[in-house]
């Protein structure tokens, strides 16, 4: 059974809204600007936003065409999903081990960029989408941890600009 994107998006909007609403009810911690309510509200808002994008079909054109569909236009570089057969479910675990082993030496930004790039390619993203995502996502995550949550991340060979 397959669900339509509208149903899936509506479920994600509901889950994100519930996380944000119930997260907002968490009590504040005296003496701290950011309390325990911030993270569930941030995640809930992001989940609801992603659900809305899915429900309205935004980004549908970035999906890899099914077999039998027209191939990518000439001149576009596309690696496609990695065909690793039964090893494909191990990719997230391998990337997590890579992160744990490399983050202290390389730092958060380069390590996270490699992880995001490899995960995106393994899931079938085109390079024109995977490379900007690998640059922007680690910066946004680092900014959230550094400024909002005040959690230091390893600087390594490429410290954050803030």
Secondary structure, DSSP 8 states (H G I E B T S, - for coil): ----HHHHHHHHHHHHHHHHHHHHTS---TT-SS-THHHHHHHHHHHHHHHHHHHTTTTGGGS---TTS----TT-----S---GGGGGGHHHHHHHHHHHHHHHH-HHHHHHHHHHHHHHHTT--HHHHHHHHHHHHHHHHHIIIIIS------TTS----
